[in-house]
């Protein structure tokens, strides 16, 4: 489906800018109309001129790149609250594909830059977003080059868990709208290996499968140790304990 074959929906977002709004890049899109895209549609293709940025209001995207031999590599998943297309490049370095029904707002790159001059405090958020993307790319390199299948899946589930909870999702629950084939493409694993690894982690009572699109994390600390992040979690737990006392 072509990237421009999308639908407008009535804009339900209105109201004045608040202090809490100012901490999010989403405020810049507040007056933009809502648009809708269905599963399989493309917001933009790798190599397209980077003319727009997109703020996701509902739904999920996968970020993909194509290798020279035609294979697809998924480099990330985005959901409500994320902004996609932030770049200093003139062309998109990846494609943004719709996983399920997505509601989003778009803004031209030029308008976005003009808004940043009006709200200069958001410039630091843009730079922070770009730094986060660089850090995520580095983490992904480590994950693909050094970690076992169990470590890769544990790291992925923790990342999705943190993102979901940060967006107000239920504690301990991981929403997985993507297919296991998608997860495999992201983790550098076959679909069969992803399924076997889910079964292993479930058998060890680290997680519980809740239908086709959700996993409950039963033991977050143990899952963090499985992901190779145990020391970070131990230090965090000690800090929280000291604060409570």
Biotite code that builds the C-alpha atoms (Angstrom):
import biotite.structure as struc

atoms = struc.array([
    struc.Atom([0.000, 0.000, 0.000], chain_id="A", res_id=1, res_name="UNK", atom_name="CA", element="C"),
    struc.Atom([1.331, 3.395, -0.948], chain_id="A", res_id=2, res_name="UNK", atom_name="CA", element="C"),
    struc.Atom([2.452, 5.777, 1.755], chain_id="A", res_id=3, res_name="UNK", atom_name="CA", element="C"),
    struc.Atom([0.022, 8.493, 0.660], chain_id="A", res_id=4, res_name="UNK", atom_name="CA", element="C"),
    struc.Atom([-3.029, 6.209, 0.698], chain_id="A", res_id=5, res_name="UNK", atom_name="CA", element="C"),
    struc.Atom([-4.095, 7.217, 4.224], chain_id="A", res_id=6, res_name="UNK", atom_name="CA", element="C"),
    struc.Atom([-7.304, 8.566, 5.730], chain_id="A", res_id=7, res_name="UNK", atom_name="CA", element="C"),
    struc.Atom([-8.131, 11.652, 7.770], chain_id="A", res_id=8, res_name="UNK", atom_name="CA", element="C"),
    struc.Atom([-10.288, 11.251, 10.881], chain_id="A", res_id=9, res_name="UNK", atom_name="CA", element="C"),
    struc.Atom([-11.929, 14.004, 12.941], chain_id="A", res_id=10, res_name="UNK", atom_name="CA", element="C"),
    struc.Atom([-9.482, 15.805, 15.220], chain_id="A", res_id=11, res_name="UNK", atom_name="CA", element="C"),
    struc.Atom([-10.463, 15.309, 18.860], chain_id="A", res_id=12, res_name="UNK", atom_name="CA", element="C"),
    struc.Atom([-7.417, 17.090, 20.290], chain_id="A", res_id=13, res_name="UNK", atom_name="CA", element="C"),
    struc.Atom([-7.927, 20.682, 21.393], chain_id="A", res_id=14, res_name="UNK", atom_name="CA", element="C"),
    struc.Atom([-7.167, 22.992, 24.288], chain_id="A", res_id=15, res_name="UNK", atom_name="CA", element="C"),
    struc.Atom([-4.408, 25.212, 25.584], chain_id="A", res_id=16, res_name="UNK", atom_name="CA", element="C"),
    struc.Atom([-0.775, 24.269, 26.091], chain_id="A", res_id=17, res_name="UNK", atom_name="CA", element="C"),
    struc.Atom([-0.174, 23.127, 29.659], chain_id="A", res_id=18, res_name="UNK", atom_name="CA", element="C"),
    struc.Atom([3.010, 22.703, 31.673], chain_id="A", res_id=19, res_name="UNK", atom_name="CA", element="C"),
    struc.Atom([2.733, 18.931, 31.395], chain_id="A", res_id=20, res_name="UNK", atom_name="CA", element="C"),
    struc.Atom([2.300, 19.206, 27.604], chain_id="A", res_id=21, res_name="UNK", atom_name="CA", element="C"),
    struc.Atom([5.590, 21.078, 27.332], chain_id="A", res_id=22, res_name="UNK", atom_name="CA", element="C"),
    struc.Atom([7.602, 18.058, 28.446], chain_id="A", res_id=23, res_name="UNK", atom_name="CA", element="C"),
    struc.Atom([6.613, 16.099, 25.334], chain_id="A", res_id=24, res_name="UNK", atom_name="CA", element="C"),
    struc.Atom([7.388, 16.512, 21.673], chain_id="A", res_id=25, res_name="UNK", atom_name="CA", element="C"),
    struc.Atom([3.770, 15.582, 21.055], chain_id="A", res_id=26, res_name="UNK", atom_name="CA", element="C"),
    struc.Atom([2.686, 19.114, 21.970], chain_id="A", res_id=27, res_name="UNK", atom_name="CA", element="C"),
    struc.Atom([4.105, 20.348, 18.675], chain_id="A", res_id=28, res_name="UNK", atom_name="CA", element="C"),
    struc.Atom([1.548, 18.187, 16.834], chain_id="A", res_id=29, res_name="UNK", atom_name="CA", element="C"),
    struc.Atom([-1.391, 19.229, 19.002], chain_id="A", res_id=30, res_name="UNK", atom_name="CA", element="C"),
    struc.Atom([-3.206, 21.227, 16.312], chain_id="A", res_id=31, res_name="UNK", atom_name="CA", element="C"),
    struc.Atom([-2.525, 18.811, 13.456], chain_id="A", res_id=32, res_name="UNK", atom_name="CA", element="C"),
    struc.Atom([-5.421, 16.707, 12.095], chain_id="A", res_id=33, res_name="UNK", atom_name="CA", element="C"),
    struc.Atom([-5.605, 13.062, 13.032], chain_id="A", res_id=34, res_name="UNK", atom_name="CA", element="C"),
    struc.Atom([-5.018, 10.520, 10.268], chain_id="A", res_id=35, res_name="UNK", atom_name="CA", element="C"),
    struc.Atom([-5.592, 6.789, 10.189], chain_id="A", res_id=36, res_name="UNK", atom_name="CA", element="C"),
    struc.Atom([-3.648, 3.952, 8.559], chain_id="A", res_id=37, res_name="UNK", atom_name="CA", element="C"),
    struc.Atom([-4.499, 0.253, 8.525], chain_id="A", res_id=38, res_name="UNK", atom_name="CA", element="C"),
    struc.Atom([-2.275, -2.802, 8.934], chain_id="A", res_id=39, res_name="UNK", atom_name="CA", element="C"),
    struc.Atom([0.244, -3.189, 6.131], chain_id="A", res_id=40, res_name="UNK", atom_name="CA", element="C"),
    struc.Atom([0.239, 0.431, 5.015], chain_id="A", res_id=41, res_name="UNK", atom_name="CA", element="C"),
    struc.Atom([3.454, 2.447, 4.881], chain_id="A", res_id=42, res_name="UNK", atom_name="CA", element="C"),
    struc.Atom([3.854, 5.892, 6.437], chain_id="A", res_id=43, res_name="UNK", atom_name="CA", element="C"),
    struc.Atom([7.047, 6.410, 4.455], chain_id="A", res_id=44, res_name="UNK", atom_name="CA", element="C"),
    struc.Atom([9.594, 4.340, 2.581], chain_id="A", res_id=45, res_name="UNK", atom_name="CA", element="C"),
    struc.Atom([13.326, 4.104, 3.081], chain_id="A", res_id=46, res_name="UNK", atom_name="CA", element="C"),
    struc.Atom([14.914, 6.589, 0.687], chain_id="A", res_id=47, res_name="UNK", atom_name="CA", element="C"),
    struc.Atom([11.887, 8.901, 0.461], chain_id="A", res_id=48, res_name="UNK", atom_name="CA", element="C"),
    struc.Atom([12.522, 12.611, 0.950], chain_id="A", res_id=49, res_name="UNK", atom_name="CA", element="C"),
    struc.Atom([12.257, 13.283, 4.694], chain_id="A", res_id=50, res_name="UNK", atom_name="CA", element="C"),
    struc.Atom([9.556, 15.942, 4.484], chain_id="A", res_id=51, res_name="UNK", atom_name="CA", element="C"),
    struc.Atom([7.384, 14.984, 7.466], chain_id="A", res_id=52, res_name="UNK", atom_name="CA", element="C"),
    struc.Atom([7.504, 13.860, 11.089], chain_id="A", res_id=53, res_name="UNK", atom_name="CA", element="C"),
    struc.Atom([4.786, 11.694, 12.611], chain_id="A", res_id=54, res_name="UNK", atom_name="CA", element="C"),
    struc.Atom([3.408, 11.516, 16.152], chain_id="A", res_id=55, res_name="UNK", atom_name="CA", element="C"),
    struc.Atom([1.720, 8.196, 16.979], chain_id="A", res_id=56, res_name="UNK", atom_name="CA", element="C"),
    struc.Atom([-1.535, 8.622, 18.901], chain_id="A", res_id=57, res_name="UNK", atom_name="CA", element="C"),
    struc.Atom([-2.739, 5.011, 18.785], chain_id="A", res_id=58, res_name="UNK", atom_name="CA", element="C"),
    struc.Atom([-1.387, 1.774, 17.375], chain_id="A", res_id=59, res_name="UNK", atom_name="CA", element="C"),
    struc.Atom([2.000, 0.326, 16.488], chain_id="A", res_id=60, res_name="UNK", atom_name="CA", element="C"),
    struc.Atom([4.665, 0.617, 13.778], chain_id="A", res_id=61, res_name="UNK", atom_name="CA", element="C"),
    struc.Atom([7.667, -1.448, 12.795], chain_id="A", res_id=62, res_name="UNK", atom_name="CA", element="C"),
    struc.Atom([10.792, 0.297, 11.526], chain_id="A", res_id=63, res_name="UNK", atom_name="CA", element="C"),
    struc.Atom([12.491, -1.629, 8.706], chain_id="A", res_id=64, res_name="UNK", atom_name="CA", element="C"),
    struc.Atom([15.426, -1.535, 6.342], chain_id="A", res_id=65, res_name="UNK", atom_name="CA", element="C"),
    struc.Atom([16.020, -3.627, 3.237], chain_id="A", res_id=66, res_name="UNK", atom_name="CA", element="C"),
    struc.Atom([19.357, -5.310, 2.611], chain_id="A", res_id=67, res_name="UNK", atom_name="CA", element="C"),
    struc.Atom([20.898, -5.447, -0.854], chain_id="A", res_id=68, res_name="UNK", atom_name="CA", element="C"),
    struc.Atom([19.737, -9.061, -1.260], chain_id="A", res_id=69, res_name="UNK", atom_name="CA", element="C"),
    struc.Atom([16.127, -8.106, -0.545], chain_id="A", res_id=70, res_name="UNK", atom_name="CA", element="C"),
    struc.Atom([15.954, -9.344, 3.028], chain_id="A", res_id=71, res_name="UNK", atom_name="CA", element="C"),
    struc.Atom([14.058, -7.219, 5.535], chain_id="A", res_id=72, res_name="UNK", atom_name="CA", element="C"),
    struc.Atom([15.645, -6.181, 8.824], chain_id="A", res_id=73, res_name="UNK", atom_name="CA", element="C"),
    struc.Atom([13.428, -4.771, 11.568], chain_id="A", res_id=74, res_name="UNK", atom_name="CA", element="C"),
    struc.Atom([15.339, -2.215, 13.614], chain_id="A", res_id=75, res_name="UNK", atom_name="CA", element="C"),
    struc.Atom([12.622, -1.197, 16.054], chain_id="A", res_id=76, res_name="UNK", atom_name="CA", element="C"),
    struc.Atom([8.977, -1.023, 17.086], chain_id="A", res_id=77, res_name="UNK", atom_name="CA", element="C"),
    struc.Atom([7.126, 2.197, 17.915], chain_id="A", res_id=78, res_name="UNK", atom_name="CA", element="C"),
    struc.Atom([3.799, 2.834, 19.626], chain_id="A", res_id=79, res_name="UNK", atom_name="CA", element="C"),
    struc.Atom([1.574, 5.587, 20.998], chain_id="A", res_id=80, res_name="UNK", atom_name="CA", element="C"),
    struc.Atom([3.563, 8.485, 22.380], chain_id="A", res_id=81, res_name="UNK", atom_name="CA", element="C"),
    struc.Atom([6.470, 7.990, 19.980], chain_id="A", res_id=82, res_name="UNK", atom_name="CA", element="C"),
    struc.Atom([7.520, 10.468, 17.297], chain_id="A", res_id=83, res_name="UNK", atom_name="CA", element="C"),
    struc.Atom([9.004, 9.001, 14.121], chain_id="A", res_id=84, res_name="UNK", atom_name="CA", element="C"),
    struc.Atom([10.958, 10.729, 11.373], chain_id="A", res_id=85, res_name="UNK", atom_name="CA", element="C"),
    struc.Atom([13.142, 12.966, 13.547], chain_id="A", res_id=86, res_name="UNK", atom_name="CA", element="C"),
    struc.Atom([16.346, 13.247, 11.512], chain_id="A", res_id=87, res_name="UNK", atom_name="CA", element="C"),
    struc.Atom([18.919, 15.707, 10.240], chain_id="A", res_id=88, res_name="UNK", atom_name="CA", element="C"),
    struc.Atom([19.139, 13.744, 6.979], chain_id="A", res_id=89, res_name="UNK", atom_name="CA", element="C"),
    struc.Atom([17.342, 14.769, 3.791], chain_id="A", res_id=90, res_name="UNK", atom_name="CA", element="C"),
    struc.Atom([15.972, 11.255, 3.222], chain_id="A", res_id=91, res_name="UNK", atom_name="CA", element="C"),
    struc.Atom([14.472, 8.635, 5.510], chain_id="A", res_id=92, res_name="UNK", atom_name="CA", element="C"),
    struc.Atom([16.961, 5.943, 6.452], chain_id="A", res_id=93, res_name="UNK", atom_name="CA", element="C"),
    struc.Atom([14.230, 3.347, 7.058], chain_id="A", res_id=94, res_name="UNK", atom_name="CA", element="C"),
    struc.Atom([10.607, 2.511, 6.257], chain_id="A", res_id=95, res_name="UNK", atom_name="CA", element="C"),
    struc.Atom([7.763, 2.846, 8.777], chain_id="A", res_id=96, res_name="UNK", atom_name="CA", element="C"),
    struc.Atom([5.200, 0.047, 8.377], chain_id="A", res_id=97, res_name="UNK", atom_name="CA", element="C"),
    struc.Atom([1.841, -0.154, 10.167], chain_id="A", res_id=98, res_name="UNK", atom_name="CA", element="C"),
    struc.Atom([1.375, -3.279, 12.328], chain_id="A", res_id=99, res_name="UNK", atom_name="CA", element="C"),
    struc.Atom([-2.235, -2.672, 13.348], chain_id="A", res_id=100, res_name="UNK", atom_name="CA", element="C"),
    struc.Atom([-4.602, 0.262, 12.922], chain_id="A", res_id=101, res_name="UNK", atom_name="CA", element="C"),
    struc.Atom([-2.665, 3.444, 13.667], chain_id="A", res_id=102, res_name="UNK", atom_name="CA", element="C"),
    struc.Atom([-3.935, 6.940, 14.394], chain_id="A", res_id=103, res_name="UNK", atom_name="CA", element="C"),
    struc.Atom([-1.263, 9.590, 13.963], chain_id="A", res_id=104, res_name="UNK", atom_name="CA", element="C"),
    struc.Atom([-0.562, 13.244, 13.319], chain_id="A", res_id=105, res_name="UNK", atom_name="CA", element="C"),
    struc.Atom([1.937, 14.545, 10.808], chain_id="A", res_id=106, res_name="UNK", atom_name="CA", element="C"),
    struc.Atom([3.834, 17.796, 10.428], chain_id="A", res_id=107, res_name="UNK", atom_name="CA", element="C"),
    struc.Atom([6.223, 19.055, 7.795], chain_id="A", res_id=108, res_name="UNK", atom_name="CA", element="C"),
    struc.Atom([9.857, 19.129, 8.784], chain_id="A", res_id=109, res_name="UNK", atom_name="CA", element="C"),
    struc.Atom([9.954, 22.878, 8.143], chain_id="A", res_id=110, res_name="UNK", atom_name="CA", element="C"),
    struc.Atom([6.931, 23.525, 10.388], chain_id="A", res_id=111, res_name="UNK", atom_name="CA", element="C"),
    struc.Atom([8.477, 21.336, 13.076], chain_id="A", res_id=112, res_name="UNK", atom_name="CA", element="C"),
    struc.Atom([11.672, 23.376, 13.009], chain_id="A", res_id=113, res_name="UNK", atom_name="CA", element="C"),
    struc.Atom([9.655, 26.601, 13.168], chain_id="A", res_id=114, res_name="UNK", atom_name="CA", element="C"),
    struc.Atom([7.783, 25.307, 16.224], chain_id="A", res_id=115, res_name="UNK", atom_name="CA", element="C"),
    struc.Atom([11.090, 24.588, 17.929], chain_id="A", res_id=116, res_name="UNK", atom_name="CA", element="C"),
    struc.Atom([11.980, 28.265, 17.613], chain_id="A", res_id=117, res_name="UNK", atom_name="CA", element="C"),
    struc.Atom([8.721, 29.115, 19.397], chain_id="A", res_id=118, res_name="UNK", atom_name="CA", element="C"),
    struc.Atom([9.273, 26.424, 22.057], chain_id="A", res_id=119, res_name="UNK", atom_name="CA", element="C"),
    struc.Atom([13.073, 26.315, 22.382], chain_id="A", res_id=120, res_name="UNK", atom_name="CA", element="C"),
    struc.Atom([12.845, 24.202, 25.547], chain_id="A", res_id=121, res_name="UNK", atom_name="CA", element="C"),
    struc.Atom([11.864, 21.289, 23.310], chain_id="A", res_id=122, res_name="UNK", atom_name="CA", element="C"),
    struc.Atom([15.188, 21.375, 21.446], chain_id="A", res_id=123, res_name="UNK", atom_name="CA", element="C"),
    struc.Atom([16.793, 19.433, 24.256], chain_id="A", res_id=124, res_name="UNK", atom_name="CA", element="C"),
    struc.Atom([14.093, 16.773, 23.880], chain_id="A", res_id=125, res_name="UNK", atom_name="CA", element="C"),
    struc.Atom([14.889, 16.446, 20.173], chain_id="A", res_id=126, res_name="UNK", atom_name="CA", element="C"),
    struc.Atom([18.582, 16.003, 20.936], chain_id="A", res_id=127, res_name="UNK", atom_name="CA", element="C"),
    struc.Atom([17.697, 13.554, 23.696], chain_id="A", res_id=128, res_name="UNK", atom_name="CA", element="C"),
    struc.Atom([15.566, 11.571, 21.233], chain_id="A", res_id=129, res_name="UNK", atom_name="CA", element="C"),
    struc.Atom([18.455, 11.386, 18.765], chain_id="A", res_id=130, res_name="UNK", atom_name="CA", element="C"),
    struc.Atom([20.860, 10.322, 21.528], chain_id="A", res_id=131, res_name="UNK", atom_name="CA", element="C"),
    struc.Atom([18.401, 7.629, 22.572], chain_id="A", res_id=132, res_name="UNK", atom_name="CA", element="C"),
    struc.Atom([18.275, 6.347, 18.991], chain_id="A", res_id=133, res_name="UNK", atom_name="CA", element="C"),
    struc.Atom([22.073, 6.128, 18.861], chain_id="A", res_id=134, res_name="UNK", atom_name="CA", element="C"),
    struc.Atom([22.140, 4.314, 22.211], chain_id="A", res_id=135, res_name="UNK", atom_name="CA", element="C"),
    struc.Atom([19.412, 1.936, 21.034], chain_id="A", res_id=136, res_name="UNK", atom_name="CA", element="C"),
    struc.Atom([21.404, 1.169, 17.878], chain_id="A", res_id=137, res_name="UNK", atom_name="CA", element="C"),
    struc.Atom([24.465, 0.383, 19.999], chain_id="A", res_id=138, res_name="UNK", atom_name="CA", element="C"),
    struc.Atom([22.403, -1.856, 22.281], chain_id="A", res_id=139, res_name="UNK", atom_name="CA", element="C"),
    struc.Atom([21.025, -3.650, 19.239], chain_id="A", res_id=140, res_name="UNK", atom_name="CA", element="C"),
    struc.Atom([24.553, -4.299, 17.945], chain_id="A", res_id=141, res_name="UNK", atom_name="CA", element="C"),
    struc.Atom([25.500, -5.879, 21.277], chain_id="A", res_id=142, res_name="UNK", atom_name="CA", element="C"),
    struc.Atom([22.281, -7.889, 21.354], chain_id="A", res_id=143, res_name="UNK", atom_name="CA", element="C"),
    struc.Atom([22.799, -9.342, 17.874], chain_id="A", res_id=144, res_name="UNK", atom_name="CA", element="C"),
    struc.Atom([26.531, -9.983, 18.174], chain_id="A", res_id=145, res_name="UNK", atom_name="CA", element="C"),
    struc.Atom([26.984, -11.193, 21.739], chain_id="A", res_id=146, res_name="UNK", atom_name="CA", element="C"),
    struc.Atom([23.755, -12.477, 23.277], chain_id="A", res_id=147, res_name="UNK", atom_name="CA", element="C"),
    struc.Atom([22.133, -15.905, 23.202], chain_id="A", res_id=148, res_name="UNK", atom_name="CA", element="C"),
    struc.Atom([18.538, -16.444, 22.091], chain_id="A", res_id=149, res_name="UNK", atom_name="CA", element="C"),
    struc.Atom([17.329, -16.393, 25.713], chain_id="A", res_id=150, res_name="UNK", atom_name="CA", element="C"),
    struc.Atom([19.241, -13.179, 26.431], chain_id="A", res_id=151, res_name="UNK", atom_name="CA", element="C"),
    struc.Atom([17.932, -11.522, 23.265], chain_id="A", res_id=152, res_name="UNK", atom_name="CA", element="C"),
    struc.Atom([14.304, -12.329, 24.001], chain_id="A", res_id=153, res_name="UNK", atom_name="CA", element="C"),
    struc.Atom([14.635, -11.335, 27.666], chain_id="A", res_id=154, res_name="UNK", atom_name="CA", element="C"),
    struc.Atom([16.159, -7.989, 26.658], chain_id="A", res_id=155, res_name="UNK", atom_name="CA", element="C"),
    struc.Atom([13.372, -7.424, 24.137], chain_id="A", res_id=156, res_name="UNK", atom_name="CA", element="C"),
    struc.Atom([10.610, -8.196, 26.634], chain_id="A", res_id=157, res_name="UNK", atom_name="CA", element="C"),
    struc.Atom([12.139, -5.886, 29.236], chain_id="A", res_id=158, res_name="UNK", atom_name="CA", element="C"),
    struc.Atom([12.399, -3.074, 26.699], chain_id="A", res_id=159, res_name="UNK", atom_name="CA", element="C"),
    struc.Atom([8.757, -3.491, 25.687], chain_id="A", res_id=160, res_name="UNK", atom_name="CA", element="C"),
    struc.Atom([7.712, -3.722, 29.334], chain_id="A", res_id=161, res_name="UNK", atom_name="CA", element="C"),
    struc.Atom([9.446, -0.474, 30.282], chain_id="A", res_id=162, res_name="UNK", atom_name="CA", element="C"),
    struc.Atom([8.034, 1.354, 27.283], chain_id="A", res_id=163, res_name="UNK", atom_name="CA", element="C"),
    struc.Atom([4.512, 0.135, 27.991], chain_id="A", res_id=164, res_name="UNK", atom_name="CA", element="C"),
    struc.Atom([4.625, 1.047, 31.668], chain_id="A", res_id=165, res_name="UNK", atom_name="CA", element="C"),
    struc.Atom([6.077, 4.471, 30.845], chain_id="A", res_id=166, res_name="UNK", atom_name="CA", element="C"),
    struc.Atom([3.042, 5.075, 28.617], chain_id="A", res_id=167, res_name="UNK", atom_name="CA", element="C"),
    struc.Atom([0.639, 4.102, 31.416], chain_id="A", res_id=168, res_name="UNK", atom_name="CA", element="C"),
    struc.Atom([0.156, 0.446, 30.503], chain_id="A", res_id=169, res_name="UNK", atom_name="CA", element="C"),
    struc.Atom([-0.636, -2.245, 33.103], chain_id="A", res_id=170, res_name="UNK", atom_name="CA", element="C"),
    struc.Atom([2.291, -3.150, 35.319], chain_id="A", res_id=171, res_name="UNK", atom_name="CA", element="C"),
    struc.Atom([4.028, -6.395, 34.444], chain_id="A", res_id=172, res_name="UNK", atom_name="CA", element="C"),
    struc.Atom([2.215, -6.835, 31.117], chain_id="A", res_id=173, res_name="UNK", atom_name="CA", element="C"),
    struc.Atom([3.930, -6.767, 27.728], chain_id="A", res_id=174, res_name="UNK", atom_name="CA", element="C"),
    struc.Atom([1.766, -6.036, 24.701], chain_id="A", res_id=175, res_name="UNK", atom_name="CA", element="C"),
    struc.Atom([3.037, -7.780, 21.558], chain_id="A", res_id=176, res_name="UNK", atom_name="CA", element="C"),
    struc.Atom([0.963, -6.668, 18.557], chain_id="A", res_id=177, res_name="UNK", atom_name="CA", element="C"),
    struc.Atom([3.711, -7.796, 16.208], chain_id="A", res_id=178, res_name="UNK", atom_name="CA", element="C"),
    struc.Atom([4.043, -11.400, 14.994], chain_id="A", res_id=179, res_name="UNK", atom_name="CA", element="C"),
    struc.Atom([6.724, -13.765, 16.227], chain_id="A", res_id=180, res_name="UNK", atom_name="CA", element="C"),
    struc.Atom([8.170, -13.577, 12.726], chain_id="A", res_id=181, res_name="UNK", atom_name="CA", element="C"),
    struc.Atom([8.582, -9.821, 13.258], chain_id="A", res_id=182, res_name="UNK", atom_name="CA", element="C"),
    struc.Atom([10.194, -10.439, 16.647], chain_id="A", res_id=183, res_name="UNK", atom_name="CA", element="C"),
    struc.Atom([12.550, -12.915, 15.005], chain_id="A", res_id=184, res_name="UNK", atom_name="CA", element="C"),
    struc.Atom([13.538, -10.398, 12.331], chain_id="A", res_id=185, res_name="UNK", atom_name="CA", element="C"),
    struc.Atom([14.264, -7.851, 15.049], chain_id="A", res_id=186, res_name="UNK", atom_name="CA", element="C"),
    struc.Atom([16.270, -10.259, 17.209], chain_id="A", res_id=187, res_name="UNK", atom_name="CA", element="C"),
    struc.Atom([18.087, -12.049, 14.397], chain_id="A", res_id=188, res_name="UNK", atom_name="CA", element="C"),
    struc.Atom([16.331, -15.341, 15.204], chain_id="A", res_id=189, res_name="UNK", atom_name="CA", element="C"),
    struc.Atom([14.055, -17.694, 13.302], chain_id="A", res_id=190, res_name="UNK", atom_name="CA", element="C"),
    struc.Atom([10.365, -17.774, 14.152], chain_id="A", res_id=191, res_name="UNK", atom_name="CA", element="C"),
    struc.Atom([10.808, -21.301, 15.508], chain_id="A", res_id=192, res_name="UNK", atom_name="CA", element="C"),
    struc.Atom([13.630, -20.190, 17.818], chain_id="A", res_id=193, res_name="UNK", atom_name="CA", element="C"),
    struc.Atom([11.496, -17.337, 19.142], chain_id="A", res_id=194, res_name="UNK", atom_name="CA", element="C"),
    struc.Atom([8.674, -19.780, 19.934], chain_id="A", res_id=195, res_name="UNK", atom_name="CA", element="C"),
    struc.Atom([11.017, -22.268, 21.627], chain_id="A", res_id=196, res_name="UNK", atom_name="CA", element="C"),
    struc.Atom([12.616, -19.508, 23.678], chain_id="A", res_id=197, res_name="UNK", atom_name="CA", element="C"),
    struc.Atom([9.231, -18.199, 24.829], chain_id="A", res_id=198, res_name="UNK", atom_name="CA", element="C"),
    struc.Atom([8.403, -21.743, 25.947], chain_id="A", res_id=199, res_name="UNK", atom_name="CA", element="C"),
    struc.Atom([11.714, -22.008, 27.843], chain_id="A", res_id=200, res_name="UNK", atom_name="CA", element="C"),
    struc.Atom([11.242, -18.728, 29.709], chain_id="A", res_id=201, res_name="UNK", atom_name="CA", element="C"),
    struc.Atom([7.644, -19.666, 30.467], chain_id="A", res_id=202, res_name="UNK", atom_name="CA", element="C"),
    struc.Atom([8.708, -23.067, 31.772], chain_id="A", res_id=203, res_name="UNK", atom_name="CA", element="C"),
    struc.Atom([11.126, -21.375, 34.157], chain_id="A", res_id=204, res_name="UNK", atom_name="CA", element="C"),
    struc.Atom([8.301, -19.163, 35.446], chain_id="A", res_id=205, res_name="UNK", atom_name="CA", element="C"),
    struc.Atom([9.924, -15.939, 34.286], chain_id="A", res_id=206, res_name="UNK", atom_name="CA", element="C"),
    struc.Atom([6.990, -15.114, 32.017], chain_id="A", res_id=207, res_name="UNK", atom_name="CA", element="C"),
    struc.Atom([3.476, -16.329, 31.261], chain_id="A", res_id=208, res_name="UNK", atom_name="CA", element="C"),
    struc.Atom([1.886, -16.270, 27.811], chain_id="A", res_id=209, res_name="UNK", atom_name="CA", element="C"),
    struc.Atom([-1.480, -14.476, 27.861], chain_id="A", res_id=210, res_name="UNK", atom_name="CA", element="C"),
    struc.Atom([-3.084, -15.182, 24.505], chain_id="A", res_id=211, res_name="UNK", atom_name="CA", element="C"),
    struc.Atom([-1.498, -14.363, 21.147], chain_id="A", res_id=212, res_name="UNK", atom_name="CA", element="C"),
    struc.Atom([-0.530, -10.763, 21.799], chain_id="A", res_id=213, res_name="UNK", atom_name="CA", element="C"),
    struc.Atom([0.498, -10.417, 25.432], chain_id="A", res_id=214, res_name="UNK", atom_name="CA", element="C"),
    struc.Atom([3.030, -11.775, 27.897], chain_id="A", res_id=215, res_name="UNK", atom_name="CA", element="C"),
    struc.Atom([3.044, -11.297, 31.653], chain_id="A", res_id=216, res_name="UNK", atom_name="CA", element="C"),
    struc.Atom([6.431, -10.837, 33.312], chain_id="A", res_id=217, res_name="UNK", atom_name="CA", element="C"),
    struc.Atom([6.302, -12.936, 36.484], chain_id="A", res_id=218, res_name="UNK", atom_name="CA", element="C"),
    struc.Atom([9.813, -12.225, 37.757], chain_id="A", res_id=219, res_name="UNK", atom_name="CA", element="C"),
    struc.Atom([11.278, -9.013, 36.373], chain_id="A", res_id=220, res_name="UNK", atom_name="CA", element="C"),
    struc.Atom([14.527, -9.259, 38.339], chain_id="A", res_id=221, res_name="UNK", atom_name="CA", element="C"),
    struc.Atom([15.197, -12.809, 37.166], chain_id="A", res_id=222, res_name="UNK", atom_name="CA", element="C"),
    struc.Atom([14.334, -11.811, 33.605], chain_id="A", res_id=223, res_name="UNK", atom_name="CA", element="C"),
    struc.Atom([16.817, -8.935, 33.881], chain_id="A", res_id=224, res_name="UNK", atom_name="CA", element="C"),
    struc.Atom([19.518, -11.373, 35.024], chain_id="A", res_id=225, res_name="UNK", atom_name="CA", element="C"),
    struc.Atom([18.663, -13.586, 32.043], chain_id="A", res_id=226, res_name="UNK", atom_name="CA", element="C"),
    struc.Atom([19.093, -10.540, 29.793], chain_id="A", res_id=227, res_name="UNK", atom_name="CA", element="C"),
    struc.Atom([22.499, -9.768, 31.308], chain_id="A", res_id=228, res_name="UNK", atom_name="CA", element="C"),
    struc.Atom([21.190, -6.687, 33.112], chain_id="A", res_id=229, res_name="UNK", atom_name="CA", element="C"),
    struc.Atom([21.087, -8.148, 36.600], chain_id="A", res_id=230, res_name="UNK", atom_name="CA", element="C"),
    struc.Atom([23.637, -5.837, 38.234], chain_id="A", res_id=231, res_name="UNK", atom_name="CA", element="C"),
    struc.Atom([21.773, -2.757, 37.018], chain_id="A", res_id=232, res_name="UNK", atom_name="CA", element="C"),
    struc.Atom([18.563, -4.088, 38.539], chain_id="A", res_id=233, res_name="UNK", atom_name="CA", element="C"),
    struc.Atom([20.304, -4.991, 41.806], chain_id="A", res_id=234, res_name="UNK", atom_name="CA", element="C"),
    struc.Atom([21.746, -1.473, 42.095], chain_id="A", res_id=235, res_name="UNK", atom_name="CA", element="C"),
    struc.Atom([18.351, 0.044, 41.341], chain_id="A", res_id=236, res_name="UNK", atom_name="CA", element="C"),
    struc.Atom([16.708, -2.118, 43.981], chain_id="A", res_id=237, res_name="UNK", atom_name="CA", element="C"),
    struc.Atom([19.261, -1.057, 46.600], chain_id="A", res_id=238, res_name="UNK", atom_name="CA", element="C"),
    struc.Atom([18.765, 2.607, 45.745], chain_id="A", res_id=239, res_name="UNK", atom_name="CA", element="C"),
    struc.Atom([14.989, 2.289, 46.038], chain_id="A", res_id=240, res_name="UNK", atom_name="CA", element="C"),
    struc.Atom([15.357, 0.473, 49.346], chain_id="A", res_id=241, res_name="UNK", atom_name="CA", element="C"),
    struc.Atom([17.606, 3.186, 50.780], chain_id="A", res_id=242, res_name="UNK", atom_name="CA", element="C"),
    struc.Atom([15.173, 5.871, 49.630], chain_id="A", res_id=243, res_name="UNK", atom_name="CA", element="C"),
    struc.Atom([12.246, 4.128, 51.336], chain_id="A", res_id=244, res_name="UNK", atom_name="CA", element="C"),
    struc.Atom([14.173, 3.957, 54.613], chain_id="A", res_id=245, res_name="UNK", atom_name="CA", element="C"),
])
